[in-house]
Amino acid sequence: MTLGNEDLANIINGFPGDSIDLRPFDKVFTQANIKCWWENVSFLPMTWNAAQDLKTRWERGEGGAPEEGTERLSMLVSNYKVGAKRVEEMGSNKNILSLWPPVVSRSKIPEAEEAQIQALVDGKAINKAGAMFKLGLQVANSRVMLETNKRMVKLEKEAKANKERKKKKESEEKDQKAIEAFNAWITKGKCIDTKGHPVLNKDDSLSIIKVWLPKIAPTEKVGDFKTMKKCNEWLGNLAGGTTWEEEMK
């Protein structure tokens, strides 16, 4: 006799027609038991059904809902507070009742043009209709929009220039490190092994490879050079009718 996956349900919960005592899963996980467990741990289940109720689309405060809706929200908040108090009196955790209807939020509109310009620049919102609406801006013939656009272009140019300067600095630092490694090899007597490969430590040989690899072998990756031996062999076997020493000079 063999057992398969189709037998798993019967092993866990008995066979059709068995009494409740022979169906442990159904006996334990009843609706009443589950609600009792939730009550014991002060758990309040939530479902997406709440999102379908119209009152979830309303907000408290001026303009947040029609008059009838405002009254309903006020009653809801009051009943919610009463419910929280009763939960606390029962010895349970009232903090689970921490859901509150949203309150109307009013965006503060900067009055001065300079403040409006800076708000658009900081938020990079020159092409975002929502942000402009919150600032009370009219696009046509707006000095704020024109000035914002000029500043955005200037900031983009500065960012591009900073990126190029950083890239140039990193390249110069990489070249300098390679030159220092090469000069140290010369100072130590240009040591080579029996195969004619230079003898350098891994850091020095790798610093030189980082300079020449993109120029001589752009398809190879620096990450592939994980050992000192491979680094020195690559330098010693440099192709292209030249040597690594000549290239460094």
DOLUM-464392 format. One line per 8 residues: number of its first residue (from 1); their letters; for each residue x, y, z of N, C-alpha, C, O. Coordinates in Angstrom, 2 decimals. Layout:
# residues N
NUM	a	X Y Z X Y Z X Y Z X Y Z; ...
# end
This chain:
# residues 249
1	mtlgnedl	0.85 -1.20 0.00 0.00 0.00 0.00 0.88 1.24 0.00 1.89 1.29 0.70; 0.50 2.22 -0.78 1.26 3.48 -0.84 0.32 4.65 -0.56 -0.89 4.56 -0.78; 0.90 5.74 -0.09 0.16 6.97 0.18 0.66 8.08 -0.75 1.86 8.19 -1.00; -0.26 8.88 -1.26 0.11 9.99 -2.14 -0.44 11.30 -1.62 -1.04 11.37 -0.54; -0.22 12.36 -2.40 -0.68 13.69 -1.98 -2.20 13.75 -1.81 -2.71 14.49 -0.97; -2.91 12.93 -2.62 -4.36 12.96 -2.52 -4.87 12.41 -1.20 -6.02 12.64 -0.82; -3.99 11.67 -0.48 -4.39 11.12 0.81 -4.13 12.08 1.97 -4.57 11.83 3.09; -3.41 13.17 1.70 -3.01 14.09 2.76 -4.21 14.70 3.48 -4.24 14.77 4.71
9	aniingfp	-5.21 15.14 2.70 -6.38 15.76 3.32 -7.11 14.79 4.23 -7.58 15.17 5.30; -7.20 13.53 3.82 -7.89 12.53 4.65 -7.11 12.22 5.91 -7.69 11.95 6.97; -5.77 12.25 5.81 -4.95 11.99 6.99 -5.12 13.11 8.01 -5.18 12.86 9.22; -5.19 14.35 7.51 -5.31 15.51 8.40 -6.71 15.65 8.97 -6.89 15.96 10.14; -7.72 15.43 8.12 -9.08 15.76 8.54 -10.09 14.63 8.34 -11.28 14.89 8.22; -9.62 13.41 8.31 -10.54 12.28 8.21 -11.14 12.12 6.84 -10.73 12.77 5.88; -12.13 11.22 6.76 -12.78 10.89 5.49 -14.20 11.45 5.47 -14.80 11.67 6.52; -14.74 11.66 4.29 -16.14 12.12 4.20 -17.07 11.17 4.94 -16.98 9.95 4.79
17	gdsidlrp	-17.95 11.74 5.74 -18.88 10.92 6.50 -18.42 10.59 7.90 -19.21 10.08 8.70; -17.16 10.87 8.23 -16.66 10.62 9.58 -17.32 11.58 10.56 -17.72 12.68 10.20; -17.42 11.15 11.80 -17.97 12.03 12.84 -16.99 13.16 13.11 -15.83 13.09 12.71; -17.47 14.21 13.78 -16.65 15.37 14.06 -15.43 15.03 14.89 -14.40 15.69 14.77; -15.51 14.03 15.73 -14.38 13.62 16.56 -13.26 13.03 15.73 -12.10 13.02 16.16; -13.58 12.52 14.54 -12.57 11.94 13.67 -12.09 12.94 12.60 -11.31 12.60 11.71; -12.57 14.19 12.72 -12.13 15.25 11.81 -11.52 16.38 12.64 -12.18 17.39 12.88; -10.26 16.22 13.08 -9.63 17.16 14.02 -9.57 18.60 13.52 -9.76 19.53 14.31
25	fdkvftqa	-9.32 18.81 12.25 -9.21 20.18 11.73 -10.56 20.90 11.85 -10.62 22.02 12.37; -11.63 20.26 11.37 -12.95 20.88 11.46 -13.40 21.06 12.90 -14.14 22.00 13.21; -12.96 20.17 13.77 -13.38 20.25 15.18 -12.72 21.43 15.89 -13.34 22.09 16.72; -11.46 21.68 15.56 -10.70 22.74 16.24 -10.96 24.10 15.62 -11.21 25.08 16.33; -10.89 24.18 14.28 -10.98 25.48 13.61 -12.43 25.81 13.27 -12.82 25.87 12.10; -13.21 26.00 14.30 -14.60 26.43 14.11 -14.66 27.95 14.20 -13.74 28.58 14.71; -15.73 28.52 13.69 -15.89 29.97 13.72 -15.88 30.50 15.15 -15.28 31.54 15.43; -16.53 29.79 16.03 -16.59 30.22 17.44 -15.20 30.20 18.07 -14.83 31.13 18.78
33	nikcwwen	-14.44 29.12 17.81 -13.09 29.02 18.37 -12.18 30.13 17.85 -11.41 30.73 18.60; -12.27 30.38 16.56 -11.41 31.40 15.94 -11.71 32.78 16.54 -10.78 33.52 16.86; -13.00 33.12 16.69 -13.36 34.40 17.29 -12.88 34.48 18.73 -12.47 35.55 19.19; -12.93 33.36 19.43 -12.46 33.33 20.82 -10.96 33.61 20.88 -10.49 34.35 21.75; -10.22 33.01 19.96 -8.76 33.24 19.93 -8.47 34.71 19.62 -7.59 35.31 20.25; -9.19 35.28 18.67 -8.98 36.68 18.33 -9.23 37.56 19.55 -8.50 38.52 19.80; -10.28 37.23 20.31 -10.62 38.02 21.49 -9.53 37.90 22.54 -9.20 38.88 23.22; -8.98 36.71 22.69 -7.94 36.48 23.70 -6.67 37.29 23.44 -5.99 37.71 24.37
41	vsflpmtw	-6.36 37.51 22.18 -5.13 38.23 21.84 -5.43 39.66 21.39 -4.54 40.37 20.92; -6.69 40.08 21.55 -7.10 41.45 21.17 -6.81 41.73 19.70 -6.27 42.78 19.35; -7.17 40.78 18.85 -6.95 40.93 17.40 -8.24 41.34 16.72 -9.28 40.72 16.95; -8.18 42.37 15.87 -9.35 42.84 15.15 -9.10 42.67 13.64 -8.34 43.46 13.07; -9.70 41.69 13.01 -9.45 41.45 11.58 -10.05 42.55 10.72 -11.11 43.09 11.02; -9.34 42.86 9.64 -9.82 43.86 8.69 -9.90 43.24 7.30 -9.09 42.37 6.96; -10.85 43.66 6.51 -10.98 43.18 5.13 -11.10 44.38 4.20 -11.25 45.52 4.64; -11.02 44.10 2.90 -11.15 45.16 1.90 -12.57 45.68 1.79 -12.82 46.67 1.11
49	naaqdlkt	-13.52 45.01 2.45 -14.91 45.47 2.38 -15.06 46.89 2.90 -15.89 47.65 2.41; -14.25 47.26 3.88 -14.34 48.61 4.45 -14.04 49.66 3.40 -14.60 50.76 3.43; -13.15 49.34 2.46 -12.77 50.31 1.45 -13.91 50.58 0.46 -13.88 51.58 -0.26; -14.90 49.69 0.42 -16.01 49.86 -0.50 -17.10 50.78 0.06 -17.97 51.23 -0.67; -17.03 51.05 1.35 -18.04 51.90 1.98 -17.79 53.36 1.60 -16.65 53.82 1.59; -18.86 54.08 1.29 -18.72 55.47 0.85 -18.05 56.36 1.88 -17.36 57.31 1.52; -18.25 56.07 3.16 -17.70 56.97 4.18 -16.18 56.94 4.22 -15.56 57.85 4.78; -15.56 55.90 3.65 -14.11 55.86 3.63 -13.54 56.86 2.63 -12.34 57.13 2.63
57	rwergegg	-14.41 57.40 1.77 -13.95 58.37 0.78 -14.15 59.81 1.27 -13.86 60.76 0.56; -14.65 59.95 2.47 -14.87 61.27 3.03 -13.77 61.60 4.04 -13.08 60.72 4.54; -13.62 62.88 4.32 -12.65 63.36 5.30 -13.35 64.26 6.30 -14.34 64.93 5.98; -12.82 64.27 7.52 -13.35 65.19 8.52 -12.80 66.58 8.25 -11.70 66.73 7.71; -13.56 67.57 8.63 -13.11 68.94 8.45 -13.87 69.64 7.35 -14.67 69.03 6.64; -13.61 70.92 7.20 -14.32 71.75 6.24 -14.08 71.28 4.81 -12.93 71.17 4.36; -15.17 71.01 4.10 -15.05 70.60 2.70 -14.71 69.14 2.50 -14.54 68.71 1.36; -14.59 68.38 3.57 -14.18 66.98 3.44 -15.31 66.04 3.10 -15.06 64.92 2.64
65	apeegter	-16.54 66.45 3.32 -17.68 65.59 3.06 -18.94 66.43 3.05 -18.96 67.52 3.61; -20.02 65.93 2.40 -21.29 66.66 2.46 -21.83 66.67 3.89 -21.32 65.96 4.76; -22.84 67.46 4.13 -23.35 67.62 5.49 -23.74 66.29 6.12 -23.40 66.02 7.27; -24.45 65.47 5.37 -24.86 64.17 5.89 -23.65 63.30 6.22 -23.60 62.62 7.24; -22.68 63.35 5.33 -21.47 62.56 5.55 -20.69 63.03 6.76 -20.13 62.23 7.50; -20.65 64.35 6.95 -19.94 64.91 8.11 -20.57 64.43 9.41 -19.88 64.09 10.37; -21.91 64.40 9.43 -22.62 63.91 10.62 -22.32 62.44 10.87 -22.13 62.02 12.02; -22.29 61.67 9.82 -22.01 60.24 9.96 -20.60 60.00 10.49 -20.37 59.13 11.33
73	lsmlvsny	-19.65 60.79 9.98 -18.27 60.65 10.44 -18.15 61.03 11.91 -17.42 60.39 12.67; -18.85 62.07 12.31 -18.80 62.50 13.72 -19.37 61.41 14.62 -18.80 61.13 15.68; -20.47 60.80 14.21 -21.06 59.71 14.99 -20.12 58.52 15.03 -19.97 57.86 16.06; -19.48 58.24 13.90 -18.55 57.12 13.83 -17.40 57.30 14.81 -17.03 56.37 15.53; -16.83 58.52 14.83 -15.71 58.80 15.73 -16.15 58.68 17.19 -15.43 58.12 18.01; -17.33 59.20 17.50 -17.83 59.11 18.87 -18.04 57.67 19.30 -17.63 57.27 20.39; -18.68 56.89 18.45 -18.90 55.47 18.77 -17.59 54.70 18.88 -17.46 53.78 19.68; -16.64 55.09 18.07 -15.34 54.43 18.08 -14.64 54.65 19.43 -14.06 53.72 19.99
81	kvgakrve	-14.73 55.88 19.93 -14.13 56.20 21.22 -14.81 55.41 22.34 -14.15 54.90 23.24; -16.15 55.32 22.27 -16.90 54.54 23.27 -16.48 53.08 23.22 -16.29 52.44 24.25; -16.34 52.56 22.01 -15.91 51.17 21.86 -14.53 50.92 22.42 -14.30 49.90 23.06; -13.61 51.86 22.20 -12.25 51.73 22.72 -12.26 51.70 24.25 -11.52 50.94 24.87; -13.11 52.55 24.84 -13.21 52.60 26.30 -13.74 51.29 26.86 -13.27 50.80 27.88; -14.74 50.72 26.17 -15.30 49.45 26.62 -14.27 48.32 26.51 -14.19 47.46 27.38; -13.50 48.35 25.46 -12.45 47.34 25.29 -11.45 47.42 26.43 -11.02 46.40 26.96; -11.09 48.65 26.82 -10.15 48.85 27.92 -10.75 48.35 29.24 -10.06 47.74 30.05
89	emgsnkni	-12.04 48.62 29.45 -12.71 48.17 30.68 -12.77 46.65 30.77 -12.80 46.09 31.86; -12.78 46.00 29.61 -12.81 44.52 29.58 -11.43 43.93 29.84 -11.28 42.71 29.95; -10.42 44.80 29.95 -9.07 44.34 30.22 -8.26 44.02 28.98 -7.19 43.42 29.07; -8.77 44.40 27.82 -8.06 44.14 26.57 -7.29 45.37 26.12 -7.38 46.44 26.73; -6.56 45.20 25.06 -5.71 46.27 24.54 -6.53 47.21 23.67 -6.91 46.86 22.55; -6.79 48.41 24.16 -7.60 49.36 23.41 -6.82 50.00 22.25 -7.40 50.62 21.37; -5.49 49.84 22.28 -4.66 50.47 21.25 -4.87 49.86 19.87 -4.44 50.43 18.86; -5.52 48.69 19.81 -5.78 48.11 18.49 -6.81 48.94 17.74 -6.91 48.87 16.52
97	lslwppvv	-7.58 49.74 18.47 -8.57 50.62 17.85 -7.92 51.96 17.55 -8.20 52.97 18.18; -7.04 51.93 16.58 -6.24 53.12 16.28 -6.54 53.70 14.90 -5.79 54.53 14.39; -7.64 53.27 14.29 -7.99 53.76 12.96 -8.92 54.97 13.08 -9.90 54.94 13.81; -8.58 56.03 12.36 -9.40 57.25 12.41 -9.64 57.75 11.00 -8.75 57.66 10.15; -10.82 58.29 10.73 -11.08 58.88 9.42 -10.08 60.00 9.15 -9.71 60.73 10.06; -9.63 60.14 7.90 -8.66 61.19 7.59 -9.25 62.58 7.76 -10.46 62.78 7.66; -8.37 63.52 8.03 -8.77 64.92 8.23 -8.32 65.73 7.02 -7.25 65.50 6.47; -9.15 66.68 6.62 -8.83 67.52 5.47 -7.50 68.24 5.70 -7.28 68.86 6.74
105	srskipea	-6.62 68.15 4.72 -5.32 68.81 4.80 -5.26 69.93 3.78 -5.47 69.71 2.59; -4.97 71.12 4.23 -4.88 72.27 3.35 -3.43 72.61 3.05 -2.63 72.83 3.96; -3.09 72.65 1.77 -1.73 73.00 1.38 -1.52 74.50 1.55 -2.35 75.31 1.17; -0.39 74.84 2.14 -0.06 76.25 2.32 0.55 76.79 1.04 1.60 76.33 0.59; -0.10 77.78 0.46 0.36 78.34 -0.81 1.30 79.51 -0.54 0.89 80.49 0.07; 2.56 79.42 -0.99 3.49 80.55 -0.81 2.98 81.77 -1.57 2.58 81.67 -2.73; 2.99 82.88 -0.91 2.47 84.10 -1.54 3.52 84.76 -2.43 3.19 85.25 -3.51; 4.76 84.78 -1.99 5.81 85.45 -2.76 6.23 84.59 -3.94 6.28 83.36 -3.85
113	eeaqiqal	6.55 85.25 -5.06 6.97 84.52 -6.25 8.25 83.73 -6.01 8.40 82.61 -6.50; 9.16 84.31 -5.27 10.44 83.64 -5.00 10.21 82.33 -4.26 10.86 81.33 -4.54; 9.28 82.34 -3.30 8.97 81.12 -2.55 8.33 80.08 -3.45 8.58 78.88 -3.30; 7.49 80.53 -4.39 6.86 79.60 -5.33 7.91 78.97 -6.25 7.87 77.77 -6.52; 8.83 79.79 -6.71 9.90 79.29 -7.58 10.72 78.23 -6.85 11.01 77.17 -7.40; 11.11 78.55 -5.61 11.94 77.62 -4.85 11.19 76.33 -4.55 11.79 75.26 -4.54; 9.87 76.41 -4.31 9.08 75.21 -4.05 9.07 74.29 -5.26 9.16 73.07 -5.12; 8.95 74.86 -6.45 8.97 74.06 -7.68 10.34 73.46 -7.93 10.46 72.31 -8.36
121	vdgkaink	11.38 74.24 -7.67 12.76 73.75 -7.89 13.07 72.63 -6.92 13.59 71.59 -7.32; 12.74 72.83 -5.64 13.04 71.81 -4.63 12.29 70.51 -4.90 12.83 69.42 -4.70; 11.05 70.63 -5.36 10.25 69.43 -5.61 10.39 68.90 -7.02 9.76 67.90 -7.36; 11.20 69.56 -7.86 11.36 69.16 -9.26 9.98 68.95 -9.88 9.73 67.94 -10.54; 9.12 69.91 -9.66 7.71 69.75 -10.00 7.25 70.66 -11.13 6.06 70.96 -11.23; 8.16 71.10 -11.96 7.79 72.05 -13.00 6.83 71.42 -14.00 6.06 72.14 -14.65; 6.87 70.09 -14.15 5.98 69.42 -15.10 4.88 68.64 -14.41 4.22 67.80 -15.03; 4.66 68.91 -13.12 3.64 68.19 -12.36 2.45 69.10 -12.09 2.54 70.07 -11.33
129	agamfklg	1.34 68.76 -12.74 0.16 69.62 -12.65 -0.34 69.73 -11.21 -0.78 70.80 -10.79; -0.28 68.63 -10.47 -0.77 68.64 -9.10 -0.01 69.61 -8.23 -0.60 70.34 -7.43; 1.31 69.63 -8.38 2.13 70.53 -7.57 1.85 71.98 -7.92 1.79 72.84 -7.04; 1.67 72.26 -9.20 1.39 73.64 -9.62 0.01 74.08 -9.13 -0.18 75.24 -8.75; -0.94 73.15 -9.13 -2.27 73.47 -8.64 -2.22 73.85 -7.16 -2.88 74.79 -6.72; -1.43 73.08 -6.38 -1.32 73.35 -4.95 -0.67 74.71 -4.68 -0.90 75.33 -3.64; 0.15 75.15 -5.63 0.80 76.46 -5.47 -0.06 77.58 -6.04 0.31 78.75 -5.95; -1.20 77.22 -6.62 -2.10 78.23 -7.17 -1.53 78.91 -8.40 -1.75 80.10 -8.61
137	lqvansrv	-0.78 78.15 -9.21 -0.11 78.76 -10.37 -0.94 78.62 -11.63 -1.62 77.62 -11.84; -0.88 79.65 -12.47 -1.41 79.60 -13.82 -0.22 79.55 -14.76 0.68 80.39 -14.69; -0.20 78.55 -15.65 0.99 78.32 -16.46 1.22 79.43 -17.48 2.35 79.88 -17.65; 0.17 79.87 -18.15 0.34 80.84 -19.23 0.95 82.15 -18.73 0.46 82.76 -17.78; 2.03 82.57 -19.40 2.68 83.85 -19.09 3.08 83.97 -17.61 3.06 85.07 -17.05; 3.43 82.88 -17.01 3.78 82.91 -15.60 5.28 83.14 -15.43 6.09 82.34 -15.89; 5.64 84.23 -14.78 7.07 84.50 -14.53 7.67 83.44 -13.64 8.84 83.10 -13.77; 6.85 82.91 -12.72 7.32 81.86 -11.82 7.76 80.64 -12.61 8.82 80.07 -12.34
145	mletnkrm	6.94 80.24 -13.60 7.27 79.07 -14.41 8.52 79.30 -15.25 9.37 78.42 -15.35; 8.63 80.48 -15.85 9.78 80.79 -16.69 11.07 80.80 -15.87 12.09 80.25 -16.29; 11.01 81.42 -14.70 12.20 81.50 -13.85 12.57 80.12 -13.31 13.74 79.78 -13.20; 11.54 79.33 -12.97 11.80 77.97 -12.49 12.50 77.14 -13.55 13.44 76.40 -13.25; 12.04 77.26 -14.78 12.64 76.52 -15.88 14.11 76.90 -16.05 14.95 76.03 -16.28; 14.43 78.19 -15.96 15.82 78.65 -16.08 16.68 78.03 -14.99 17.80 77.57 -15.24; 16.16 78.03 -13.78 16.94 77.50 -12.66 17.12 75.99 -12.77 18.18 75.45 -12.44; 16.07 75.31 -13.26 16.17 73.86 -13.42 17.25 73.50 -14.45 18.04 72.57 -14.25
153	vklekeak	17.28 74.26 -15.56 18.30 74.03 -16.59 19.69 74.27 -16.02 20.62 73.52 -16.29; 19.83 75.32 -15.23 21.11 75.64 -14.61 21.56 74.53 -13.66 22.72 74.14 -13.65; 20.61 74.04 -12.86 20.93 72.97 -11.91 21.34 71.69 -12.64 22.26 70.99 -12.20; 20.67 71.39 -13.75 21.02 70.20 -14.53 22.43 70.32 -15.11 23.18 69.35 -15.11; 22.78 71.51 -15.59 24.13 71.72 -16.13 25.18 71.58 -15.02 26.23 70.99 -15.23; 24.88 72.14 -13.85 25.82 72.03 -12.73 25.99 70.58 -12.29 27.10 70.15 -11.98; 24.89 69.84 -12.27 24.97 68.42 -11.88 25.80 67.63 -12.88 26.59 66.77 -12.50; 25.61 67.94 -14.17 26.38 67.26 -15.21 27.86 67.59 -15.10 28.71 66.72 -15.23
161	ankerkkk	28.17 68.87 -14.84 29.56 69.29 -14.70 30.20 68.64 -13.48 31.36 68.22 -13.54; 29.46 68.56 -12.37 29.99 67.92 -11.16 30.28 66.44 -11.41 31.28 65.91 -10.94; 29.40 65.80 -12.17 29.60 64.38 -12.48 30.85 64.18 -13.32 31.62 63.24 -13.10; 31.06 65.07 -14.30 32.25 64.97 -15.16 33.52 65.24 -14.36 34.54 64.58 -14.56; 33.46 66.24 -13.44 34.63 66.53 -12.61 34.97 65.35 -11.71 36.14 65.01 -11.52; 33.93 64.72 -11.16 34.15 63.56 -10.30 34.77 62.41 -11.08 35.68 61.73 -10.60; 34.27 62.20 -12.30 34.79 61.13 -13.14 36.25 61.39 -13.51 37.07 60.48 -13.51; 36.56 62.65 -13.83 37.93 63.01 -14.18 38.87 62.83 -12.99 39.99 62.35 -13.14
169	keseekdq	38.39 63.23 -11.80 39.20 63.09 -10.60 39.49 61.63 -10.29 40.61 61.27 -9.93; 38.48 60.78 -10.42 38.66 59.36 -10.17 39.65 58.75 -11.16 40.46 57.89 -10.79; 39.59 59.21 -12.43 40.51 58.71 -13.45 41.94 59.13 -13.14 42.88 58.34 -13.28; 42.11 60.38 -12.71 43.45 60.87 -12.37 44.02 60.12 -11.17 45.20 59.78 -11.14; 43.17 59.86 -10.17 43.62 59.12 -8.99 44.02 57.69 -9.37 44.98 57.15 -8.84; 43.27 57.10 -10.30 43.58 55.74 -10.75 44.93 55.72 -11.49 45.75 54.83 -11.28; 45.14 56.73 -12.35 46.41 56.82 -13.08 47.58 57.03 -12.13 48.63 56.41 -12.28; 47.38 57.89 -11.14 48.45 58.18 -10.18 48.83 56.94 -9.39 50.01 56.71 -9.13
177	kaieafna	47.85 56.16 -9.00 48.11 54.94 -8.25 48.90 53.94 -9.08 49.79 53.26 -8.57; 48.56 53.85 -10.38 49.27 52.93 -11.27 50.72 53.38 -11.47 51.63 52.56 -11.50; 50.92 54.70 -11.61 52.29 55.23 -11.78 53.12 54.97 -10.54 54.29 54.60 -10.66; 52.55 55.15 -9.38 53.27 54.88 -8.13 53.66 53.42 -8.02 54.76 53.10 -7.57; 52.76 52.52 -8.44 53.06 51.08 -8.40 54.19 50.74 -9.38 55.06 49.93 -9.07; 54.17 51.36 -10.56 55.20 51.12 -11.57 56.55 51.64 -11.10 57.57 50.96 -11.26; 56.57 52.84 -10.53 57.83 53.41 -10.04 58.41 52.57 -8.90 59.62 52.43 -8.79; 57.55 52.03 -8.06 58.02 51.17 -6.97 58.65 49.90 -7.52 59.64 49.41 -6.98
185	witkgkci	58.07 49.36 -8.60 58.64 48.15 -9.24 60.02 48.44 -9.82 60.93 47.62 -9.73; 60.16 49.65 -10.43 61.47 50.04 -10.99 62.49 50.22 -9.86 63.63 49.77 -9.99; 62.09 50.86 -8.78 62.99 51.12 -7.65 63.50 49.81 -7.04 64.64 49.73 -6.59; 62.65 48.78 -7.05 63.04 47.49 -6.46 63.85 46.62 -7.42 64.18 45.48 -7.10; 64.18 47.17 -8.63 65.06 46.45 -9.54 64.37 45.74 -10.68 64.97 44.86 -11.30; 63.12 46.08 -10.98 62.37 45.47 -12.07 62.34 43.95 -11.98 62.70 43.26 -12.94; 61.93 43.45 -10.86 61.92 42.01 -10.64 60.93 41.30 -11.57 59.79 41.74 -11.73; 61.40 40.20 -12.17 60.54 39.36 -13.01 60.76 37.91 -12.62 61.79 37.56 -12.03
193	dtkghpvl	59.79 37.05 -12.95 59.93 35.63 -12.64 60.59 34.90 -13.80 61.03 35.53 -14.76; 60.65 33.57 -13.72 61.34 32.78 -14.76 60.64 32.84 -16.11 61.26 32.55 -17.13; 59.37 33.22 -16.12 58.62 33.30 -17.38 58.61 34.71 -17.95 58.00 34.96 -18.99; 59.28 35.61 -17.28 59.35 36.98 -17.76 58.21 37.86 -17.31 58.04 38.97 -17.80; 57.42 37.36 -16.37 56.31 38.15 -15.85 56.80 39.04 -14.72 57.64 38.61 -13.93; 56.31 40.24 -14.62 56.74 41.13 -13.54 56.31 40.56 -12.18 55.29 39.88 -12.07; 57.09 40.87 -11.17 56.77 40.42 -9.82 56.28 41.63 -9.03 57.06 42.47 -8.59; 54.97 41.70 -8.88 54.35 42.78 -8.11 53.32 42.16 -7.16 52.81 41.07 -7.40
201	nkddslsi	53.03 42.87 -6.08 51.97 42.37 -5.22 50.63 42.61 -5.93 50.55 43.33 -6.92; 49.58 41.98 -5.40 48.29 42.03 -6.10 47.75 43.45 -6.23 47.25 43.82 -7.29; 47.86 44.25 -5.18 47.31 45.60 -5.22 47.99 46.45 -6.29 47.32 47.19 -7.02; 49.31 46.34 -6.39 50.04 47.14 -7.37 49.72 46.68 -8.80 49.46 47.50 -9.67; 49.74 45.38 -9.02 49.47 44.88 -10.38 48.03 45.18 -10.80 47.76 45.48 -11.96; 47.11 45.09 -9.83 45.71 45.35 -10.14 45.48 46.83 -10.44 44.65 47.17 -11.29; 46.20 47.71 -9.75 46.05 49.14 -10.01 46.51 49.48 -11.43 45.94 50.38 -12.06; 47.51 48.79 -11.95 47.98 49.01 -13.32 46.98 48.42 -14.32 46.72 49.02 -15.36
209	ikvwlpki	46.43 47.26 -13.99 45.45 46.62 -14.87 44.20 47.49 -15.01 43.62 47.57 -16.09; 43.79 48.13 -13.93 42.59 48.97 -13.98 42.76 50.12 -14.98 41.78 50.61 -15.53; 44.00 50.54 -15.21 44.25 51.62 -16.16 44.26 51.10 -17.60 43.70 51.73 -18.50; 44.92 49.95 -17.82 45.13 49.49 -19.18 44.06 48.54 -19.71 43.89 48.41 -20.92; 43.33 47.89 -18.83 42.33 46.93 -19.28 41.27 47.56 -20.18 40.98 47.00 -21.23; 40.68 48.71 -19.81 39.65 49.31 -20.68 40.20 49.74 -22.04 39.45 49.80 -23.02; 41.50 50.04 -22.11 42.10 50.51 -23.35 42.58 49.37 -24.25 42.45 49.43 -25.47; 43.13 48.33 -23.62 43.73 47.25 -24.39 42.78 46.05 -24.55 42.74 45.43 -25.61
217	aptekvgd	42.05 45.74 -23.52 41.13 44.59 -23.56 39.79 45.00 -22.95 39.46 44.56 -21.85; 39.02 45.82 -23.65 37.77 46.35 -23.08 36.70 45.30 -22.81 35.76 45.55 -22.06; 36.83 44.12 -23.43 35.82 43.08 -23.21 36.06 42.31 -21.91 35.17 41.61 -21.43; 37.25 42.44 -21.35 37.55 41.74 -20.10 37.11 42.60 -18.91 36.93 43.82 -19.03; 36.94 41.94 -17.76 36.45 42.62 -16.56 37.50 42.58 -15.46 38.17 41.57 -15.26; 37.62 43.70 -14.74 38.57 43.78 -13.63 38.25 42.74 -12.57 39.15 42.20 -11.93; 36.96 42.46 -12.39 36.56 41.49 -11.38 37.07 40.09 -11.61 37.08 39.27 -10.70; 37.52 39.80 -12.85 38.04 38.46 -13.16 39.47 38.27 -12.66 39.98 37.15 -12.61
225	fktmkkcn	40.12 39.38 -12.30 41.50 39.30 -11.85 41.53 39.23 -10.32 41.66 40.24 -9.64; 41.39 38.01 -9.82 41.25 37.82 -8.38 42.53 37.35 -7.69 42.60 37.32 -6.46; 43.53 37.00 -8.47 44.78 36.52 -7.85 45.97 37.33 -8.36 45.94 37.90 -9.45; 47.02 37.38 -7.54 48.24 38.08 -7.92 48.87 37.44 -9.16 49.38 38.14 -10.03; 48.83 36.10 -9.23 49.42 35.38 -10.35 48.77 35.77 -11.67 49.47 36.04 -12.65; 47.45 35.81 -11.70 46.75 36.14 -12.94 47.05 37.58 -13.35 47.20 37.88 -14.54; 47.12 38.47 -12.38 47.41 39.88 -12.68 48.79 40.02 -13.32 48.94 40.69 -14.34; 49.78 39.40 -12.72 51.15 39.51 -13.23 51.31 38.81 -14.58 52.05 39.29 -15.44
233	ewlgnlag	50.61 37.70 -14.77 50.68 36.99 -16.06 50.08 37.85 -17.16 50.61 37.91 -18.27; 48.97 38.52 -16.86 48.32 39.36 -17.89 49.26 40.49 -18.30 49.38 40.81 -19.48; 49.92 41.10 -17.31 50.86 42.18 -17.63 52.04 41.66 -18.44 52.48 42.30 -19.40; 52.54 40.49 -18.06 53.70 39.93 -18.76 53.38 39.49 -20.17 54.25 39.50 -21.04; 52.14 39.10 -20.42 51.74 38.60 -21.74 50.98 39.67 -22.54 50.22 39.33 -23.45; 51.17 40.92 -22.21 50.45 41.99 -22.85 50.61 41.92 -24.36 51.73 41.88 -24.88; 49.48 41.91 -25.08 49.51 41.77 -26.54 49.55 43.15 -27.20 49.53 44.18 -26.53; 49.61 43.14 -28.51 49.56 44.39 -29.27 50.91 44.86 -29.75 51.05 46.02 -30.14
241	gttweeem	51.90 43.99 -29.72 53.22 44.39 -30.24 53.97 45.30 -29.29 54.86 46.03 -29.73; 53.65 45.28 -28.01 54.32 46.14 -27.05 54.42 45.41 -25.71 53.99 44.26 -25.60; 54.98 46.06 -24.71 55.08 45.46 -23.38 54.42 46.40 -22.39 54.22 47.58 -22.67; 54.09 45.85 -21.24 53.42 46.67 -20.24 54.35 47.78 -19.74 53.89 48.87 -19.38; 55.66 47.49 -19.73 56.63 48.50 -19.30 56.68 49.67 -20.25 56.77 50.83 -19.84; 56.63 49.35 -21.55 56.63 50.42 -22.55 55.36 51.24 -22.46 55.38 52.47 -22.60; 54.24 50.57 -22.22 52.96 51.27 -22.10 52.97 52.22 -20.92 52.47 53.34 -21.01; 53.55 51.78 -19.79 53.59 52.61 -18.60 54.48 53.83 -18.81 54.21 54.91 -18.27
249	k	55.54 53.67 -19.58 56.43 54.79 -19.83 55.76 55.85 -20.73 56.37 56.87 -21.05
# end
